[in-house]
């Protein structure tokens, strides 16, 4: 369903001079939130000041503005970091499409106008009620890649029966859309057969990219709808079924799970076919004025449906900001009310005074209309509840007694601060994003050793916090599996997100604290396990691994390695240690200790003196060891400085991975001549360092620079970077200027040379369409002198 409604607010875009585009309106964070309340489709560019990339992206958006507007999308830009963070934007510039207040973030090239237009005109972005959108094969592929569920009606445009059936199926489009199942149609019969469709019309639902073909009667819309919802894992309850109630549970977060599909395929009457008014009472919609980002319709847990038709349990998308705070933050005091009457106002005034006693402490006070948070069920209102990471504690005394409330909040806060905070996987990763040092205690339920260890560890919680280490715990299997932890209890220490596994006794809190302080203050090498090694081999370009065991030699070698760890890291080498006999033997170290080097997954064993730190450092940073065959080596500034002292001739490609469209093509040209240049004694490397490039006169990327006399001279190539033969020829001349090549001229330079010379021989050739030209040119070079 593609919404083509022309929008009111912010839609008046003034044309720029001589039809160059339209102006993208600049709005404040508050205006953006207001626009999200009123606009169905809003394209937002998040930017920052003094950002040249942002200016270029703005220019692209202004060029495509008119075409975007025809799709009913209003384009605006906003420079407000708080607003950006609210919508999960952390890097600038960024482009997002808000559809009915829900964000869809663009992840492609922001300077590619065609890609932006594709993004803003995709079926997911454009949605017309009451009509199933016709898509092409490529559009369907994009939908399937980016949606968990997609319903596709394949039909034959020349078959009247097929068209009549399709028209009837339009009635279930809105029902599918409500359950976040985009519905599209396709008349490409050859493409349909690729998915096993033999007759038309036919229906397929893609479940996480896997097609499921409907085998029933396509003329029965209710059966089709029930089957589609079942494929998407949405529970369709029989008539008369009611939600189970749990009077003891304060919080309820309803959700739909793909794993809980109904065993049989029920029939669900489409809304378009329903006539009874009670069916519309099942869901209470949140008021737009109360929420900046519109929530999906979610039925209250205890509300019983009165409609005679079968009930469909609504899936839940992202929680509102308020619910997210209540569920995930550590100390949140919430006053729930139903109406803002005199009593509620008096209680809130009293709570304001209570809050004043906790200024500067890690605690939040909220007053929430119960109707704004249908995801939360409260036994009665008004009510005061203290939430600790979503776990509720209800205040049972007089809500008018400010002093009693203050004492209760203070008591709950102190009790919560005295325990190690329990977090889920997402919360731990957010903690690591915000803190340099994080320590995580991993445990599991029904583990006596875990329970005993946590009692001891809570004694050093404050000590860890005093030195800047966030100490938390988790029992999430997902987090443990991510770092290969299989036995419990276990402790992981993270420094700038890099993990190190504590190999001591988790219950010995004093020993752990000593180890922690040593990790923070000394140049230590992180301890990892087998699963982390496998993960890091793929993640790091250069990974040095020290295989060790519990013996005296291992301890001595480790001390030598810790002396060179920092310097090795300056060359881009990440160093870790591993105590795993099986992995040691696998990589040729039958009697640890041993040292090895993974270069993009390729392993090289160190056969030198493990007690000579200088020899180990030279080996780890030796260009010959770090070099990866069949490709141009990427180096950093430190590696370049070492190379330039060892090579009389060196060619460097200065490039950028982020804002250089031509860099990839030029790199490919250089890859084609890399072996020839190497044979001639001219190694080629690539370097991403704009500041270093400027020191040799390079201000635009990509650029090829030839260094001779061990870096004493630098010459910038000024020819065509997409002609590999010309580059190779130029390199040869730079190495040996006496081997002068035939000069390549064109345009005005050629005319000037002809006009100023008594006699000129000109060889006219083609780079692309002449098989013998290069051979002939080589022969001419021989007679040039």
C-alpha positions in Angstrom: 0.0 0.0 0.0 1.7 3.1 -1.2 0.6 6.3 0.5 0.5 9.1 -2.0 -1.2 11.7 0.1 0.4 15.2 -0.3 1.5 16.3 3.1 0.8 19.7 4.8 3.4 20.6 7.4 6.9 21.4 6.0 5.8 20.5 2.5 6.4 23.9 1.0 9.9 23.6 -0.4 11.2 26.7 -2.2 12.8 26.0 -5.6 16.5 26.7 -5.8 18.0 28.9 -8.5 17.6 27.8 -12.1 15.9 24.5 -11.2 18.9 23.0 -9.5 16.6 21.4 -6.9 14.5 22.2 -3.8 15.5 23.5 -0.4 15.5 20.9 2.4 13.9 22.7 5.3 16.0 23.1 8.4 14.1 22.3 11.6 14.7 22.2 15.3 14.5 19.1 17.5 11.1 20.2 18.8 9.8 20.9 15.3 10.9 17.5 14.2 8.9 15.8 17.0 5.9 17.9 16.1 6.3 16.9 12.4 6.5 13.2 13.3 3.1 13.6 14.9 1.5 15.0 11.8 3.4 13.6 8.8 2.8 10.1 7.5 6.0 10.0 5.5 8.9 12.2 6.7 12.5 12.0 5.4 15.0 13.4 7.9 18.7 14.2 7.3 20.5 14.4 10.7 23.7 16.5 10.3 26.2 18.5 12.3 27.8 21.9 11.8 31.2 22.3 10.1 30.8 19.0 8.3 31.8 19.0 4.7 30.3 15.6 4.0 27.0 16.8 5.4 27.1 19.7 2.9 27.6 17.2 0.0 24.8 15.0 1.2 22.5 18.0 1.5 23.3 18.9 -2.1 22.3 15.4 -3.2 19.0 15.6 -1.3 18.2 19.0 -2.8 18.7 17.5 -6.3 16.3 14.6 -5.7 13.9 16.6 -3.6 11.3 17.1 -6.3 11.1 13.4 -7.2 10.9 12.5 -3.5 8.1 14.9 -3.0 6.0 13.1 -5.8 6.0 10.0 -3.5 4.4 12.1 -0.7 7.6 12.3 1.3 8.5 15.6 3.1 12.3 16.1 3.4 13.7 18.1 6.4 17.1 18.4 8.1 17.9 18.7 11.7 21.1 19.6 13.7 20.1 18.4 17.2 22.3 15.7 18.8 19.6 15.0 21.5 17.0 14.4 18.8 19.4 12.2 16.8 20.2 10.1 19.9 16.4 9.7 20.5 16.1 8.0 17.1 19.3 5.9 17.5 21.5 8.2 15.3 25.1 8.5 16.5 27.1 9.3 13.4 26.6 12.2 11.0 25.3 12.7 8.4 22.5 10.2 8.5 19.2 9.7 6.6 16.1 8.2 8.0 12.5 7.7 6.7 9.8 8.0 9.3 6.6 6.2 8.3 3.8 7.0 10.7 6.5 7.9 13.3 8.4 4.7 12.9 12.0 5.0 11.7 13.6 3.2 8.8 17.4 4.1 8.6 19.3 4.3 5.3 22.6 2.4 5.4 23.8 3.0 1.8 26.0 5.7 0.2 24.7 9.1 1.1 26.2 10.7 -1.9 24.5 8.2 -4.3 21.4 10.0 -5.5 20.0 6.9 -7.3 20.4 4.7 -4.2 18.6 7.3 -2.0 15.8 7.5 -4.5 15.5 3.7 -4.4 15.4 3.8 -0.6 12.7 6.5 -0.5 10.6 4.9 -3.2 10.7 1.3 -2.0 7.5 -0.6 -1.4 8.4 -0.6 2.3 8.5 3.2 2.3 5.4 3.8 0.1 2.3 2.2 1.4 -1.2 2.8 -0.1 -4.2 1.5 1.9 -6.7 -0.8 0.2 -4.4 -1.8 -2.6 -1.8 -4.5 -3.0 1.4 -3.0 -4.6 2.7 -4.5 -7.9 6.4 -5.1 -7.6 9.2 -6.2 -10.0 11.6 -9.1 -9.3 14.3 -6.8 -8.0 11.9 -5.0 -5.7 10.7 -8.3 -4.3 14.3 -9.3 -3.7 14.9 -6.2 -1.7 11.7 -6.7 0.4 12.6 -10.3 1.1 16.1 -9.3 2.2 14.9 -6.7 4.6 11.6 -8.1 6.0 11.0 -11.1 8.2 7.7 -11.8 6.5 6.5 -10.9 3.0 3.2 -12.1 1.4 3.3 -12.3 -2.4 0.3 -12.9 -4.7 1.5 -14.3 -8.1 -1.1 -13.8 -10.8 -1.5 -13.9 -14.6 -2.3 -10.5 -16.0 -4.0 -12.1 -19.0 -6.3 -14.4 -17.1 -9.7 -13.0 -15.9 -10.1 -15.7 -13.2 -6.7 -14.8 -11.8 -7.6 -11.1 -11.8 -11.0 -11.7 -10.1 -9.3 -13.8 -7.4 -6.7 -11.2 -6.8 -9.4 -8.5 -6.4 -11.0 -10.5 -3.7 -7.7 -11.0 -1.9 -7.3 -7.2 -1.7 -9.7 -7.4 1.3 -7.0 -9.0 3.5 -4.3 -6.5 2.7 -5.0 -4.2 5.7 -5.1 -7.1 8.0 -1.7 -8.3 6.9 -0.3 -4.8 7.2 -1.5 -4.5 10.8 0.6 -7.5 11.6 3.7 -6.1 9.9 3.4 -8.5 7.0 3.9 -6.4 3.7 1.7 -7.7 0.9 2.6 -7.3 -2.7 1.6 -8.8 -6.1 3.6 -9.9 -9.1 2.5 -10.7 -12.7 6.0 -12.0 -13.7 5.0 -15.7 -14.2 8.6 -16.8 -15.1 9.9 -15.3 -11.8 7.0 -17.1 -10.0 8.1 -20.4 -11.3 11.5 -19.9 -9.8 9.8 -20.2 -6.4 7.9 -23.4 -7.4 4.6 -21.7 -8.5 2.9 -23.8 -11.3 -0.6 -22.4 -11.4 -2.0 -18.9 -11.1 -3.1 -17.3 -8.9 -0.8 -18.6 -6.2 0.3 -17.3 -2.8 3.7 -17.4 -1.1 4.7 -16.1 2.3 8.5 -15.6 2.7 9.4 -16.4 6.3 12.9 -15.1 7.0 13.7 -15.4 3.3 12.4 -18.9 3.0 9.3 -19.2 0.7 6.2 -21.1 1.9 3.6 -22.0 -0.8 -0.1 -21.9 0.1 -1.7 -25.2 -0.9 -5.3 -24.3 0.0 -8.2 -22.6 -1.8 -7.0 -19.2 -2.9 -10.6 -18.0 -3.3 -11.2 -18.3 0.5 -9.8 -15.0 1.9 -10.4 -16.0 5.5 -8.4 -19.2 5.1 -5.6 -17.4 3.3 -5.4 -14.8 6.0 -5.4 -17.4 8.8 -2.6 -19.3 7.0 -0.5 -16.2 6.4 -0.7 -15.2 10.0 0.2 -18.7 11.1 3.3 -18.7 8.8 4.4 -15.4 10.5 4.2 -17.1 13.9 1.2 -15.0 15.0 -1.1 -16.9 17.3 -4.7 -17.0 16.1 -7.0 -18.0 18.9 -10.3 -19.8 18.6 -13.6 -18.1 19.4 -14.2 -17.7 23.1 -10.5 -18.0 24.1 -9.4 -15.5 26.7 -6.0 -14.2 27.8 -4.7 -15.9 30.9 -4.4 -13.6 33.9 -1.7 -13.5 36.5 -2.8 -11.2 39.4 0.6 -11.4 41.0 2.6 -10.0 38.0 2.9 -6.2 38.0 4.6 -5.9 34.6 3.4 -7.6 31.4 5.1 -7.2 28.1 3.0 -9.0 25.5 4.8 -10.3 22.4 4.4 -12.5 19.4 6.9 -15.3 18.7 7.6 -17.0 15.4 8.3 -20.2 17.3 4.7 -20.3 18.7 2.7 -20.8 15.5 -0.7 -22.5 15.8 -0.6 -26.1 14.8 -3.7 -25.9 12.5 -4.5 -23.2 10.0 -7.5 -21.2 11.3 -9.8 -19.0 9.3 -9.7 -15.3 10.1 -12.4 -13.1 8.7 -10.8 -10.0 7.1 -11.7 -6.6 8.7 -13.1 -5.5 5.4 -15.7 -8.3 5.7 -16.7 -7.7 9.3 -19.9 -5.9 10.1 -20.2 -6.2 13.8 -19.0 -3.0 15.7 -17.7 -5.0 18.6 -14.7 -6.1 16.6 -13.4 -2.6 16.6 -13.3 -2.4 20.4 -10.6 -5.0 20.9 -7.7 -2.5 20.6 -7.3 0.8 22.3 -5.1 3.2 20.3 -2.7 5.5 22.1 -3.3 9.2 21.7 -1.0 10.8 19.2 -0.5 13.9 21.4 0.9 11.8 24.2 3.7 10.0 22.3 6.5 11.4 20.1 6.9 8.0 18.4 3.7 6.2 17.6 3.3 2.8 19.2 1.7 -0.2 17.5 -1.8 -1.0 18.6 -1.5 -3.4 21.6 -4.4 -4.8 23.5 -4.4 -4.6 27.3 -3.6 -7.9 28.8 -6.7 -8.2 31.0 -9.2 -6.8 28.4 -11.6 -9.4 27.2 -12.6 -9.3 23.5 -16.4 -9.1 23.0 -16.3 -9.6 19.2 -17.7 -12.9 18.0 -15.0 -13.3 15.4 -11.7 -15.1 16.4 -9.2 -13.0 18.1 -5.7 -12.3 16.8 -2.9 -11.7 19.3 -1.1 -8.5 18.1 2.7 -8.6 17.8 4.6 -6.0 19.7 7.3 -3.8 18.1 9.7 -1.5 19.9 8.7 -0.3 23.3 8.0 3.4 23.9 10.7 5.5 25.4 8.9 5.5 28.8 8.4 1.8 28.9 12.0 1.3 27.8 13.2 3.4 30.7 11.0 1.5 33.2 12.0 -1.9 31.9 15.8 -1.3 31.4 17.0 1.5 33.8 18.3 0.6 37.2 16.5 3.0 39.6 13.1 4.4 38.4 10.4 5.6 40.7 7.0 5.8 38.8 3.7 7.3 39.9 0.9 5.9 37.8 -2.4 7.8 37.6 -5.5 7.5 35.5 -6.9 11.0 35.6 -5.1 14.2 36.5 -7.4 15.2 39.3 -6.7 17.2 42.5 -5.4 14.1 44.4 -3.0 13.1 41.6 -1.7 16.7 41.4 -1.1 16.8 45.1 0.7 13.5 45.1 2.9 14.7 42.2 3.7 17.9 44.0 4.8 15.9 47.0 7.0 13.6 44.9 8.7 16.7 43.4 9.8 17.6 46.9 11.0 14.0 47.5 12.9 14.1 44.3 14.8 17.1 45.5 16.5 15.0 48.1 18.0 12.7 45.5 19.5 15.3 43.1 22.9 14.0 41.8 22.1 10.4 42.5 21.4 7.7 39.9 17.7 7.6 40.1 14.7 8.9 38.0 11.2 10.0 39.1 8.4 9.8 36.6 4.6 10.5 36.6 2.9 8.4 33.9 -0.7 8.3 32.6 -1.6 4.6 32.7 -3.2 4.9 29.3 0.2 5.9 27.8 1.8 2.6 28.6 -0.5 -0.2 27.6 2.6 -2.5 27.8 2.5 -2.2 31.6 -0.2 -3.6 33.8 -0.6 -2.0 37.2 -2.9 -3.6 39.8 -4.5 -0.3 40.8 -4.1 3.5 40.3 -3.0 5.8 41.6 0.1 3.7 42.5 3.8 4.3 43.3 6.3 1.7 42.1 10.1 1.5 42.3 11.6 -0.4 39.3 15.0 -2.0 39.4 15.9 -3.0 35.9 12.2 -3.7 35.3 11.7 -5.5 38.6 8.8 -3.8 40.5 8.6 -2.9 44.2 5.2 -1.4 45.1 4.8 1.3 47.8 2.1 0.1 50.2 1.7 3.1 52.5 0.0 6.5 52.4 0.8 8.3 49.1 0.3 11.7 50.8 3.1 11.1 53.4 6.2 12.7 51.7 8.6 11.8 54.5 7.6 8.1 54.5 8.0 8.0 50.7 11.4 9.7 51.0 12.6 7.1 53.5 11.2 4.2 51.4 12.9 5.5 48.2 16.2 6.0 50.1 16.0 2.5 51.5 15.3 0.9 48.2 18.1 2.9 46.5 20.7 1.9 49.1 19.7 -1.8 48.9 20.0 -1.6 45.1 23.4 0.1 45.1 24.8 -2.6 47.4 24.3 -5.4 44.9 26.0 -6.1 41.6 23.6 -4.9 38.8 22.1 -7.7 36.7 22.0 -6.8 33.0 21.0 -8.4 29.7 23.2 -8.7 26.6 22.0 -5.5 25.0 22.5 -3.5 28.2 26.0 -4.8 28.7 27.0 -3.8 25.1 25.5 -0.3 25.8 27.5 -0.1 29.0 30.7 -1.0 27.1 29.9 1.7 24.5 29.8 4.3 27.3 32.6 3.1 29.6 36.3 2.2 29.0 36.5 -0.4 31.8 33.7 -3.1 32.3 33.8 -6.3 34.3 31.1 -8.9 33.8 30.4 -11.8 36.2 28.7 -14.7 34.3 26.6 -17.2 36.2 23.7 -19.6 35.7 20.7 -20.6 37.8 20.9 -23.6 40.1 24.6 -23.2 40.5 25.8 -23.3 44.1 29.3 -22.2 43.2 27.8 -19.2 41.4 25.7 -18.2 44.4 28.7 -18.5 46.8 31.0 -16.5 44.5 28.6 -13.6 44.1 28.4 -13.2 47.8 32.2 -12.7 47.9 32.3 -10.5 44.8 29.7 -8.0 46.2 32.4 -7.1 48.8 34.6 -5.6 46.1 31.8 -4.0 44.0 32.4 -0.6 45.5 36.2 -0.9 45.1 35.9 -1.6 41.4 33.6 1.3 41.0 36.1 3.5 42.9 38.8 2.9 40.2 36.4 3.4 37.4 35.3 -0.2 36.6 31.7 -0.9 36.0 31.0 -4.3 37.6 27.8 -6.1 36.5 26.5 -9.7 36.2 24.4 -11.6 33.8 23.0 -15.1 33.3 22.1 -14.7 29.7 23.2 -17.7 27.6 23.5 -15.4 24.5 26.2 -13.3 26.1 28.1 -16.3 27.4 28.0 -17.9 23.9 29.3 -14.8 22.3 32.5 -15.1 24.2 32.7 -18.8 24.3 32.0 -19.2 28.0 30.8 -22.7 28.8 31.7 -23.2 32.5 30.3 -21.1 35.3 31.0 -19.0 37.2 33.3 -16.9 34.9 34.6 -13.4 34.8 35.3 -11.3 31.7 37.1 -8.0 31.9 36.7 -5.5 29.0 39.1 -2.6 28.3 37.8 -0.5 25.4 35.5 -3.4 24.5 38.4 -5.9 24.2 37.9 -9.0 26.4 40.2 -10.7 28.7 39.2 -13.9 30.6 40.0 -14.2 34.3 41.6 -17.6 34.9 41.6 -17.5 38.7 39.0 -18.5 41.3 35.9 -16.2 40.9 35.2 -16.6 44.7 38.6 -15.2 45.7 37.5 -11.5 45.7 40.9 -10.1 46.9 42.8 -12.0 44.2 40.4 -10.8 41.6 40.7 -7.2 42.7 44.5 -7.4 42.5 44.3 -8.9 39.0 41.8 -6.2 38.0 44.1 -3.4 39.1 47.1 -5.0 37.4 45.1 -5.3 34.1 44.2 -1.6 34.3 47.7 -0.2 35.2 50.1 -2.5 33.4 50.6 -3.3 29.8 49.0 -6.7 29.9 48.2 -9.1 27.1 44.5 -10.2 27.1 43.7 -13.8 28.0 41.2 -15.5 25.6 39.7 -18.9 24.9 39.3 -21.1 21.9 36.0 -19.5 20.7 37.3 -16.0 21.0 40.4 -17.0 19.0 38.3 -18.2 16.1 36.3 -15.0 16.2 39.3 -12.7 16.4 41.1 -14.5 13.5 38.3 -13.3 11.3 38.0 -9.9 13.0 41.7 -8.7 13.1 43.9 -8.3 10.0 47.1 -8.9 12.1 46.7 -11.1 15.2 49.7 -12.3 17.3 48.9 -15.3 19.6 51.0 -16.4 22.5 50.3 -20.1 23.3 51.3 -20.9 26.9 50.7 -23.3 29.8 51.2 -23.2 33.5 55.0 -23.4 33.7 58.0 -21.2 34.5 59.1 -20.6 30.9 55.7 -19.4 29.9 55.8 -16.8 32.7 59.2 -15.5 31.6 58.3 -15.3 27.9 55.0 -13.5 28.8 57.1 -10.8 30.6 59.2 -10.3 27.4 56.0 -10.0 25.3 54.4 -7.5 27.6 57.4 -5.2 27.0 56.7 -5.1 23.2 52.9 -5.3 23.3 52.3 -1.5 23.0 54.8 -1.0 20.2 53.5 -3.9 18.2 50.0 -2.4 18.4 51.3 0.8 16.7 51.9 -1.4 13.7 48.4 -2.7 13.8 49.2 -5.9 15.5 46.8 -7.2 18.1 48.4 -9.5 20.7 46.5 -12.1 22.9 47.4 -15.2 24.9 45.8 -18.6 25.0 46.1 -21.6 27.4 44.7 -24.4 25.3 46.8 -27.6 24.6 44.6 -28.6 21.7 44.9 -25.3 19.8 48.7 -25.2 20.7 49.2 -28.5 19.0 47.0 -27.6 16.0 49.3 -24.6 15.2 52.6 -26.5 15.7 53.4 -25.8 19.4 53.5 -29.2 21.0 55.5 -28.0 24.0 54.3 -24.4 24.9 55.3 -21.6 25.2 55.1 -20.6 21.5 54.3 -17.6 19.4 52.5 -17.3 16.1 51.0 -14.7 13.8 47.7 -14.7 11.9 47.7 -12.5 8.8 44.1 -12.3 7.6 43.6 -15.9 8.8 47.0 -17.2 7.4 49.2 -18.6 10.2 53.0 -18.1 10.5 54.9 -19.7 13.3 57.8 -17.9 15.1 60.9 -20.0 15.2 63.2 -17.5 16.9 64.3 -16.9 20.5 61.2 -16.4 22.7 63.3 -14.8 25.4 64.5 -12.0 23.1 61.8 -9.3 23.0 63.7 -7.3 20.3 63.8 -10.3 17.9 60.1 -11.0 18.5 59.2 -7.4 17.8 61.3 -7.3 14.6 59.6 -10.4 13.4 56.1 -9.3 14.2 56.6 -5.9 12.4 58.8 -7.2 9.5 57.0 -6.2 6.3 58.0 -9.5 4.8 56.2 -11.4 7.6 53.2 -9.0 7.5 52.9 -9.1 3.7 49.9 -10.9 2.3 50.5 -12.3 -1.2 48.4 -11.5 -4.3 47.3 -8.1 -3.0 48.6 -4.7 -2.2 49.5 -4.5 1.5 47.7 -2.0 3.7 50.0 -0.2 6.1 49.7 2.5 8.8 52.0 5.4 9.4 54.4 3.4 11.7 54.7 0.6 9.2 55.3 3.1 6.4 58.1 4.7 8.3 59.8 1.3 8.7 59.3 0.4 5.1 60.8 3.7 3.8 64.0 3.0 5.7 64.3 -0.4 4.1 63.4 0.3 0.5 65.3 2.5 -1.9 62.1 2.7 -4.0 58.6 2.6 -2.7 55.2 3.4 -4.3 52.3 4.4 -2.0 48.6 4.7 -2.9 47.0 7.3 -0.6 43.3 6.4 -0.4 40.2 6.5 1.8 37.8 3.7 2.5 34.9 6.1 3.4 34.7 9.1 1.1 36.5 8.2 -2.1 34.5 6.7 -5.0 37.5 6.3 -7.3 39.8 4.7 -4.8 38.5 1.1 -5.3 38.9 1.3 -9.1 42.4 2.8 -8.9 43.4 0.1 -6.3 42.3 -2.6 -8.8 44.5 -1.1 -11.5 47.5 -1.2 -9.2 46.7 -4.8 -8.2 47.1 -5.7 -11.9 50.7 -4.3 -12.0 51.7 -5.1 -8.4 53.7 -8.2 -9.4 55.5 -6.5 -12.3 56.4 -3.6 -10.0 57.6 -5.9 -7.3 59.8 -7.8 -9.8 61.3 -4.4 -10.8 62.2 -3.7 -7.2 59.3 -1.2 -6.6 57.0 -2.5 -3.8 53.5 -1.0 -3.8 51.5 -0.4 -0.6 48.3 1.5 0.3 48.0 4.0 3.1 44.9 5.6 4.6 46.4 8.7 6.3 45.3 12.1 5.0 47.6 14.1 7.3 50.6 12.1 6.1 49.5 12.6 2.5 49.5 16.4 3.0 53.1 16.3 4.1 54.1 15.1 0.6 51.8 17.5 -1.2 48.7 15.2 -1.7 45.4 17.0 -1.0 43.0 15.0 -3.1 42.5 11.2 -3.1 43.3 8.8 -4.6 46.9 9.6 -5.4 50.0 7.6 -6.3 53.4 8.8 -4.9 56.8 7.4 -5.8 59.5 7.6 -3.1 63.1 7.2 -4.0 66.4 7.3 -2.1 64.8 5.8 1.0 62.2 8.5 1.2 64.4 11.5 0.4 62.4 12.4 -2.7 58.7 12.1 -3.3 57.1 12.4 -6.8 53.3 12.5 -7.4 51.9 10.7 -10.4 49.8 13.2 -12.5 48.7 10.9 -15.3 45.5 8.9 -15.7 45.1 6.7 -12.6 42.9 4.3 -14.5 45.6 3.3 -17.0 47.7 0.6 -15.4 50.2 0.4 -18.3 50.9 4.2 -18.0 51.4 3.9 -14.2 53.8 1.0 -14.6 55.7 2.8 -17.3 55.9 5.9 -15.1 57.2 3.9 -12.2 60.0 2.4 -14.3 61.1 5.8 -15.5 61.0 7.2 -11.9 63.3 4.3 -10.8 65.7 4.9 -13.7 65.3 8.4 -15.3 68.0 7.5 -17.9 65.6 4.9 -19.3 63.5 7.7 -20.7 60.1 6.7 -22.2 58.3 8.2 -25.1 56.4 11.2 -23.7 52.6 10.9 -23.8 50.9 14.1 -24.9 47.4 15.0 -25.9 45.2 18.0 -26.6 46.8 21.4 -26.3 50.1 20.0 -25.1 50.4 18.0 -28.3 49.5 20.9 -30.5 52.1 23.2 -28.7 54.8 20.5 -29.1 54.1 20.2 -32.9 54.0 23.9 -33.3 57.3 24.5 -31.5 59.4 21.6 -33.0 61.0 21.3 -36.5 60.1 17.7 -36.6 57.9 15.5 -34.4 57.1 11.8 -34.7 53.7 11.0 -33.2 52.5 7.5 -32.4 48.7 7.4 -32.2 47.3 4.4 -30.4 44.4 3.1 -28.2 44.4 1.6 -24.7 41.3 -0.4 -25.2 40.8 -1.4 -28.8 44.3 -2.2 -30.1 45.9 -5.6 -29.5 49.3 -4.7 -31.0 49.6 -1.1 -29.8 51.5 -1.9 -26.5 53.9 -4.3 -28.4 54.6 -1.6 -31.0 55.1 1.1 -28.3 57.7 -1.2 -26.7 59.6 -1.5 -30.0 59.5 2.3 -30.5 60.9 2.8 -27.0 64.0 0.9 -28.1 64.7 3.4 -31.0 63.6 6.5 -29.1 67.1 7.6 -28.2 
